[in-house]
């Protein structure tokens, strides 16, 4: 078995994007599949944009998703001295140099090169000015000619586990900054040092990082570090085929949690965004760990499909026990023991109708609300139009013994009532449903009446006069 170590290394500058969550899931599954380790590193070197709140959002998002990490969380900002040490070593090895050029000068050179249709390649031309704090730049040209880099017509080649062999001409790469003038490392450099020190063997990340890999490969080789395996995953697109953005709707993990998506459904959905195992759609954690591999990641961008997510969520809601669903819902509700029992019994039917927990909560109001119920417009209209029938039903049902308040007996008694008053069963059910549930599209009214019990049903029927 491979000694696999993967990692997820988000920057805490906003929220946990579902693209990042998918990367974390793939990395977690790959490590689990090989009996390896999955590490979490917070890349917080950008102190101006990194916030504790954003870090908490990432950690809580992963926790909600059920993606656990091995060992302690590593904070990149706490490794600054190590980054400086390695950057200085590169300077001593003549593989990097101090650059005193002013930022404005470099920007001007880049703009001039762009206007002339040329590729900008920076070379430090400034005289050493001790009043200026230098940056440290990595020598791309010198390091790309190393025998340790696969070299084809001056190309740097990455053997990617998803895209195959990808290459770029080294002439396209600029001498990149690896250490800023304030001694903070750049992302492209710090990642190499941190991944090496952690023993990371496989880096799974979005395809938008592929261009960084060419530069990072040079740093790995210059330092004689073992080069990890790379797998760049295509980005997620919206339903219209364009790159995912806020205009497509929910883009963060916490959005989906607020929408009432179960973490099991979200894991299943994210797994199928760009990865497949035949025609299997429902894939639980055990199967996911057993089946996951990098070869089955597609090269085309995956498209969000909210209907598919809702379908999956409905499946997982219905395959989660009533007790577990109730434990998720309980913090959102202030339930008495009686109402908790109503809901526990009623969930079986309510779950069938719900694509998310928000819908489930909304459909369960008649189990959790006190009188007066929040009747919808249709129920209110029917209730007002059938008050006389409701009065007759109240009197009739009051004479049923408590021990006979079960489905078969109630069905029989209501049929007797229909015959006695020459009424349609549908009209009777409507007259019961409106005051007892406040909605007209609830599960079977007899089932609801059995769950609520005689006393509660009679009380709700008697309360009908107060809605007029």
Residue pairs with C-beta under 8 A, 6 or more apart in sequence:
1 34
1 35
2 34
2 36
2 201
3 36
3 201
4 30
4 31
4 34
4 35
4 36
4 37
4 201
4 202
5 31
5 36
5 37
5 38
5 39
5 198
5 199
5 200
5 201
5 202
6 27
6 28
6 30
6 31
6 36
6 37
6 38
6 39
6 200
6 201
6 202
6 203
6 204
7 27
7 38
7 39
7 40
7 41
7 195
7 198
7 200
7 203
8 20
8 23
8 24
8 27
8 28
8 38
8 39
8 40
8 41
8 62
8 67
8 69
9 40
9 41
9 42
9 43
9 76
9 191
9 194
10 16
10 20
10 24
10 42
10 43
10 58
11 42
11 43
11 44
11 46
11 49
11 50
11 187
12 42
12 43
12 44
12 50
12 51
12 54
12 55
12 57
12 58
13 46
13 49
13 50
13 51
13 54
14 54
15 54
15 57
15 61
15 251
15 252
15 253
15 254
16 57
16 58
16 61
16 62
16 252
16 253
16 254
17 251
17 252
17 253
18 236
18 244
18 250
18 251
18 252
18 253
18 256
18 270
19 206
19 235
19 236
19 244
20 206
21 61
21 62
21 65
21 67
21 253
21 266
21 270
22 233
22 236
22 270
22 271
22 273
22 274
23 204
23 205
23 206
23 233
24 62
24 65
24 67
25 65
25 67
25 267
25 270
25 271
26 204
26 231
26 233
26 275
26 292
26 297
27 38
27 202
27 204
28 38
28 67
28 68
28 69
29 271
29 288
29 289
29 292
30 36
30 202
30 204
30 292
30 293
30 294
31 37
31 38
31 70
32 38
32 289
32 292
33 289
33 290
33 292
33 293
36 201
37 70
37 71
38 67
38 68
38 69
38 70
39 69
39 70
39 71
39 74
39 198
39 200
40 62
40 69
40 73
40 74
41 73
41 74
41 75
41 76
41 194
41 198
42 50
42 55
42 58
42 73
42 74
42 75
42 76
43 76
43 187
43 190
43 191
44 50
44 55
44 75
44 76
44 77
45 76
45 77
45 80
45 184
45 185
45 187
45 190
47 77
47 184
50 77
57 254
59 73
60 254
61 252
61 253
61 254
61 257
62 68
62 69
64 253
64 254
64 257
64 263
65 253
65 263
65 266
65 267
66 263
66 264
66 267
66 285
74 194
74 198
76 190
76 194
79 190
79 193
79 194
79 197
80 183
80 184
80 185
82 193
82 197
83 179
83 185
83 189
83 190
83 193
84 179
84 183
84 185
86 189
86 193
86 223
87 96
87 136
87 178
87 179
87 185
87 189
88 136
89 223
90 96
90 136
90 138
90 178
90 222
90 223
91 97
91 98
91 136
93 222
94 139
94 142
95 138
95 139
95 142
95 143
95 222
96 136
96 137
96 138
96 139
96 178
97 124
97 136
97 137
97 139
98 124
98 128
98 134
98 135
98 136
98 137
99 122
99 124
99 126
99 134
99 135
99 136
99 137
99 175
99 177
100 124
100 126
100 127
100 128
100 129
100 132
100 134
101 122
101 124
101 125
101 126
102 126
102 132
105 126
106 122
109 120
109 122
110 120
113 119
113 120
114 120
119 171
119 172
120 174
121 140
121 141
121 171
121 173
121 174
121 175
122 137
122 174
122 175
123 175
124 137
124 175
126 132
132 181
133 181
133 182
134 181
135 177
135 179
135 180
135 181
136 177
136 178
136 179
137 175
137 176
137 177
137 178
138 175
138 176
138 177
138 178
138 189
138 215
138 218
138 219
138 222
139 175
140 170
140 173
140 174
140 175
140 176
140 215
140 218
141 170
141 175
143 149
143 218
143 219
143 221
143 222
144 151
144 154
144 156
144 170
144 173
144 218
145 151
146 221
146 222
148 221
148 224
149 156
149 157
149 217
149 218
149 221
150 156
150 157
151 157
152 167
153 169
154 169
154 170
154 171
155 167
155 168
155 169
155 170
156 167
156 168
156 169
156 170
156 173
156 214
156 217
156 218
157 165
157 166
157 167
158 165
158 166
158 167
158 210
158 213
158 214
158 217
158 230
159 165
159 230
160 166
160 210
160 213
160 230
160 231
160 232
161 202
161 229
161 230
161 231
161 294
161 295
161 297
162 207
162 231
162 232
162 233
162 234
162 294
162 297
162 299
163 207
163 210
163 232
163 299
166 210
168 211
168 214
173 214
173 215
173 218
176 186
176 188
176 189
176 215
177 186
178 185
178 186
178 188
178 189
178 219
179 185
179 186
179 189
180 186
185 193
187 212
188 212
188 215
188 216
188 219
189 219
191 212
191 216
192 216
192 219
192 220
192 223
192 225
195 203
195 228
196 220
196 223
196 225
196 226
200 228
201 228
201 229
202 228
202 229
202 230
202 231
202 294
203 228
203 229
203 230
203 231
204 231
204 233
204 294
205 231
205 232
205 233
206 232
206 233
206 235
207 232
207 233
207 234
207 235
208 235
209 232
210 232
213 230
213 232
217 227
219 225
220 226
220 227
221 227
231 294
231 297
233 274
233 297
234 274
234 297
234 298
234 299
234 300
234 301
234 302
235 243
235 244
235 301
236 244
236 273
236 274
236 301
236 302
236 303
236 304
237 243
237 244
237 301
237 302
237 303
237 304
238 244
238 245
238 247
238 248
238 303
238 304
239 248
239 303
239 304
239 305
239 306
240 248
241 303
242 248
243 301
244 251
244 304
245 251
248 304
249 255
249 304
249 306
250 256
250 259
253 266
256 266
257 263
259 356
259 358
260 313
260 356
260 357
260 358
260 359
260 360
260 361
261 309
261 313
261 356
261 357
262 313
262 316
262 317
262 320
262 328
262 357
264 284
264 285
264 316
264 320
265 309
265 312
265 313
265 315
265 316
265 317
266 309
267 285
267 288
268 282
268 283
268 284
268 288
268 312
268 316
269 308
269 309
269 312
271 283
271 288
271 292
272 281
272 283
272 308
273 302
273 304
274 297
274 298
274 301
274 302
275 292
275 296
275 297
275 298
276 296
276 298
277 283
277 287
277 291
277 296
280 287
281 312
282 312
282 315
283 291
310 355
310 356
311 355
313 355
313 356
314 354
314 355
317 325
317 351
317 354
317 355
317 356
317 357
317 360
318 351
318 352
322 344
322 345
322 347
322 348
322 351
323 344
325 347
325 351
325 357
325 360
326 340
326 343
326 344
326 347
328 357
329 343
329 357
329 360
329 361
330 340
332 361
333 361
333 368
335 343
335 368
339 367
339 368
342 367
342 368
342 451
342 452
343 364
343 367
343 368
345 451
346 364
346 367
346 443
346 448
346 451
347 360
347 364
349 443
349 444
349 447
350 360
350 363
350 364
350 443
351 360
353 359
353 363
353 443
354 360
354 363
363 439
363 442
365 373
365 374
365 438
365 439
366 373
366 436
366 437
366 438
366 439
366 442
366 448
367 451
367 452
369 438
371 459
371 460
371 463
372 463
372 466
372 467
373 435
373 437
373 438
373 460
374 438
375 383
375 434
375 438
375 439
375 467
376 438
376 439
376 440
378 439
378 440
379 433
379 434
379 437
379 438
379 439
379 440
380 434
380 467
382 430
382 431
382 433
382 434
382 440
383 390
383 431
383 434
383 435
383 464
383 467
384 467
384 468
386 427
386 430
386 431
386 434
387 464
387 465
387 468
389 421
389 423
389 427
389 428
389 431
390 431
390 432
390 434
390 435
390 461
390 464
391 464
392 417
392 421
393 417
393 428
393 431
393 432
393 461
394 458
394 461
394 462
394 464
396 413
396 417
397 413
397 454
397 457
397 458
397 461
398 458
400 409
400 410
400 413
400 454
402 454
404 410
404 413
405 449
405 450
405 453
405 454
406 450
407 446
407 447
407 450
410 446
410 449
410 450
411 446
414 425
414 428
414 432
414 446
415 425
417 423
417 428
418 424
418 425
418 428
429 445
430 440
432 445
432 449
432 461
433 439
433 440
433 442
433 445
434 440
434 464
435 460
435 461
435 463
435 464
435 467
436 445
436 448
436 449
436 452
436 457
436 460
436 461
437 445
437 448
442 448
449 457
452 460
